[in-house]
């Protein structure tokens, strides 16, 4: 008796960034023969590790070093990669997507992984040549093409990406100023004390730091020449990098009539308002929350793969996220509720001579937040305590000194690999 093989479903993925490719890997692991797969990517490359763009800018890595899935990987796995062509339309009734060059593909299941767009301040002069964002390898190449000895760069934004851009440009010999609107750097990740230490360390590396500074305009004729601040100061600039945040890229989904708020609205299965369309990554909104770190994106990818492959009825539950700053010689880690509230207690250690500051936030004998600056070697251990809501009552008095000193049930082996997954895609 001849058995007829089941017809393979058509899976189309829009976006070949880290979230979309992780979901693809997870789907292949669960159902390697279930789908004929097409991936559309707006960039001409395969997938690369976006969080490693900073070391590329700094000259510590090459682009080839951060490519995770080149064209050959797609070919070996019999996946059609349509690179360098953004999708411009989704026909939900006919289940067809159309690329900007007219390429069309039908789908049974569609996965949106369209990522996010950088926020570009609508300032006078913002469209001048020499003004760029810091989101992809094209932005890095733009910056590197401008870098010449003794040229000046102004980075607008003192968050993670802004500071990493500033460091990379300084490593290339540029004179760099960071302009930040808030009173302290990285206010989403650092308390004021650690932010002071960070500012001092950056200044020691030749980076000028201006906090509480409001950008008024970008000046220039044929290209950028200066950044004007609201207080009347002008900062000479041959390059301006805007690193003031990201917004979920929802234009395609919204045009297709999918439910969107700040991001593409999904349920716990990562399914959009259309049951044939899923979404993962920075483009997603779940219960009013949007995401910009690697760890939650990868967790979404696993849930989405379970549902698309039909292997499990798992439900997405956002977890604790941690962040690091990728500046050589600066140790920094932050996770959870590091500021605390009226119901928490803070345990603080500071060694001014060594430039070390540690702040642990405890609620009901549970560690709920941590900031480590200058010495982050125990970050994975603290992160594990936060994520697992471990009872630290018996080690509270020695908790600040780390696992080498703290005895009892809180003493667990480091999980450095997991902590590394917490590095940010975006500020």
N, C-alpha and C positions, 0 to 999 in steps of 0.2 A: 504494500500500500504506500503510495507516494504522499509524503507530508508536505504541505505548502507552508513555506516559511512566512511568518507574520510580516505584513508590510511595515516598513520602517516609517516612523513619523518624521515630519520635517520640523527641525528645530532651527530657528534663526535667532542669533544673538546680535544685538546692536551695541557695540562697544567692546574693544579688546584691551581694556585696561586691566588693572589688578583684580577688581571685583568680578568682572565678567569672565576673565580667564580662570579664576579660581572656581567659579561656579561650573564652568565647562569641565575642568579637571574632576570636580566632584561628580558630575553627571556621568562622565566616562567611567569613573570608578564603580558606579552603581549599575549602570546599564550601557555597557560598551557597544552593544549592537542594536540598540533600540531606535537610534535617530540618524537621519541624514542631516548633517550640521553645516550651516553657513554662518560665518562671523563677518560682520561689517565693522571696519575700523576707520575712523576719520584720519588717523595718522598713517603714514606710509610704512611704518615699521610693524614688526610683531609686538609682543607685549614686553614691556620693560618695567623695572622696579622704580616706580615714581618717587618713592621716599629716598632713593639714593641719588637723586639729581643734585643734591647739595655737594656730595663728594666729587661728582663730575665737574661741577662749577669750580670747586676748589682745586681741581687738578689732581685729586687723590685717587680718582678712578676714571676709566674711559667709558664711553657709552656702551661699547661692546661688553664691558664687565657687568653691566646691570640689565642686559637683555635676558629675560627668563624664558621666553618662548619665541624663537625665531621662525621665519617662514618654513624652515625644514620641519619643525615640530608639527605644524599644522598638516604638512604634506604626509608625514609618517602616520599621523592619526586619521588620515583621510577626511580632513576638515577643510572645507572651502573657505579660505580667507580672502575677503575682498578688502584690501588695505588701501588707504588713501581715498576712500569714497564714503562720505557721510551720508546717512539715510535722511531723506527730506520729507518722507510721507509714509504713513501707515494707513492702509485701507482695511479697517477692521471687518467690514462686511465680507470682502473677498479674501481676507487674510493674506494680503500682499504688502511687502515693503518695497519702497522705491528709493534708490540712491541718487545722489546729485548728478551722476552721469547717465542716469536712465536705467541702471541695472535694477532688475526686479527679481524678487524671490518670494515664493509662497511659503506659508508656514502653517503648521498645526499648533505649535507652541512658539511663542515669542518671548524672549527675555531681553528686557531693557537694562543696560548698564552704561548709561550715557554720562555718568559722572557729574562733574560740576564745572562751573565757569568762574574765573577769577572776578572779584569785584574791582571794577575800574572807576575810581572817583571821577565824577563829572566836574572837573576843574577846567578853567580856562587854560588852554595849551595842552590838555591831556592827550590829544591826538598827534602831537608833534613827533617826528622821528626821534628815536632815542628814549621813548617812554615804553616800558614793557611790563608784563606781569611775570610771575615765576610759577608756571604750572606744568610745563612740558619741556621736552628736549629742544624744541624750536626756540623757546624762551632762553634756555641756557646758551644756545648758539648765538642768539642775538646779543646777549651780554658779553660773551667771549669775544665776539667780533668787535666790540667797542673797547674792550680792555686794552689800554696802552699805558705805559709807565707815566705816572704822575697825573693821569686824568682823574676827574672827580665823579663820584657816584652818590646819589641820594636815594636811600631806601625809605619809602613811606610805609610804616607799619613795623612795630616792634614786637610782633608775635613770633612764633616758631619759624615760619618760612622767611619772614623778613630778616631775622637775625642770621639765619643760615645763608641767605643771599648776601648779606653784608659781609659775612666772614669769607665766603667764596670770592667775592670781588676784591676784598683786601688781600687775600692770598695771591691774587693776580696783579698786585701792585697798585691798585686804585686807592685813592684817598676817599674814604667812605664816611658818610653821615647817615645816621638812622634818625628819622623823625617819627615820633610816636605821640598820638593824641592823649593817651592816658598818663597819669602821674608816674606809673612804674611799668617796666617792661613785662611782657608775658603775664599780664594780670589774670589770664584764665588758667594759668598753670603754676604761678609762683605767688607766695606771700610777699609782702613788701620787703622783709629782711633779705630773703634770697634774691629778690629782684635787684636790690642795691649791690649785692656781691656780683651779680651777673653784669650789671652796668660797669662796675669797676674792672672786671676781667676783660670786657670788650674794649674799654678805653685803653687798657694795657696792651691790647693787640692793635692799637692804632685806629680804632673805630670811634668816631665821635658820636655820642648818644645825646639826643635832645628829647626829653620827655615833657609832657604837657604842652606840646607844640602842635599847632593847628596849621595845616597846609592851606594856603589861600589860592595859589595859582602856580602854573608852570610857565616859565618865560622862555622865549626863543623866537627866532625868525624862520630859518630853513630847518632848524632842528632845536632840540632842547638846549638851553644855556644856563638856566638857574631855576631854583624852586623858591617861591616867595611864601614866607610865613605870615600868619595873620598879625603878628606883633611887629611887622615891618622889616624883619631880617630877610636878606636874600642869600641863598646858599648856591654857589656856583655848581653846575652839574653838566657833565657830558653824557650822563646816563641817569635815568630815573626808573626805579623799580617799584611798582605798586604791589604791596603784599598786605592788603587790608582785609582779606577774607575771601570766602567762596560762596557761591549760590548753586543749589542743585540745578542741573540742566534739564528742565522740564518742557522746553518749547515743543519738542516733537510729540511728547505724550499729551500735552495740553491741546495741541492742534488736532490730535486724533480723538479728542473727547474723553480721555481718561480722567479719573478723579485726581486732582492735584491741589495741594495747598502750597506750602513752601517747596515740597518735593512731590514725587509721584506717590500717592497714598496707597499703601499696601496693608494687607492683613497679616496675621501671624504666619501664614504660609508663604509670604512674600508675593502674594497674588494681588494684582491691581483690580480696579473696578470691572475689568473685562476678564472673565475666567480663563481665557486663552493666553493672557499676557501677564508675565511676572516681571519683577524689577528687583535689582540689588545694587548696593553701593551708595555712593554719595548723592545719587539722584533720588533716593528713597526718603519718604516721610512715613514714620511708624508711630502712631499715637501722638502726633504732634512733634515728634523729635526727628531731627536730621543728624547725619553722621559724617565724620571726616577723618576717622582713624582706621588703621588697617584691621585691627582685631574685630570690631563689629562687622566690617564688610565681609571678612572671611566667615564669620558666624552666619551671616545672612546667606552666603553662598552655599553652605552646607544644608541649611534648612530648605532653600530653594531647590537644591539638587534632590533632596529627599522627596519633595513634592512632585517635581517634574518627572523623576524616574519612577515614582510610585513605590519607593522602598520603605517609607516611614511617614507617619502623620505628625512629624515634629512641628513645633511652634517656636517662633523666634522670641527670645527673651533678652532684651538688652542687658549687658553686663557692665562691670566696671572697666574703664579704659585708663591707660597710663600713657604718659608722653616722655620723650627724651629730646634733648637738643643735640643735633649732630654738628657740633663745633669741636674740633680736635683740642684736647686739653681741658675741656670744661665738662665736668660730671654733673648731670642734673637729671632728676626723675621726679615726676609728679603723678599722683593718682587719687581718684575719689574726691571726697569732700575735704579738701585740704585746709579750708578756712574755718569750717565748723560753724556752730550756732550756740544758742543759749543752753542747749541740752548736751553739749559735748565738752570735753576737756582736752587741752592741748599739752603735749609733752614736747619740750623744746630743748635742743642742745645746740650750742654755738661756740665755735673756736675761731675767733677773729684772726688770730695769727696764721692759721692754716686756711682760712677762707672757707670754713665748713659751717653749714647751717642745716639742721634737721628739725622738722616739725611733724609730729604724729598727732592725729586727731582721733580721740576715742569716744565712743558712745556705748553705754551699757556693756562694758567689758568686751567691746568689739572694736577693732581698728577700722575706721571708715575713711581715712584719708592720710596722705603722706606727701611731704615735700622733702627731697634730699638734694642738697647743693654742695658741691665740693668733694663729696664722698658718697657715691651712689652704689657701692659694691654690694650692699644688702637689698637693693631695690626689688629683686625678684622675690625674696623672702617676704618683704613687707607686702608686695602686691598679692602674693598668694594668701596672706592673712586677710587682706581686705576682700578679695574675691570669694573666699570660702567662709567669710564671717566667722572666723575661728574665735573661740572664747580665749581671751588673752589675760583673764583675771589673775592667774597664777604667775604670770611673767610681766605684769604691767610695770613693776618697779625697775626692771632691767630691759624693757622692750627697746628703749632708745639706743641701746648698745649693740643690737643685732643678734643674730642666731649664735654667734660664737660665745656670747655671754648668757643670753636668756635661756634658762632651762625649761623643762616641762613640755606640755602638749604643743606649745607654739613652735617648738624647734623642729623644723622641717628642712629638707635639702633644698638648695636653690633651684629655681626653674628658669634659668637664664634664657633658654630658647623661647619660652612663652612670653617672657618680658619683652624680648626683642620684637615680637609681633605687635607690640603696642605702639610702635613708632608711628608718627602722624603722616598722611597723604597731603594734609593741608592744615593751615593755621585757622 
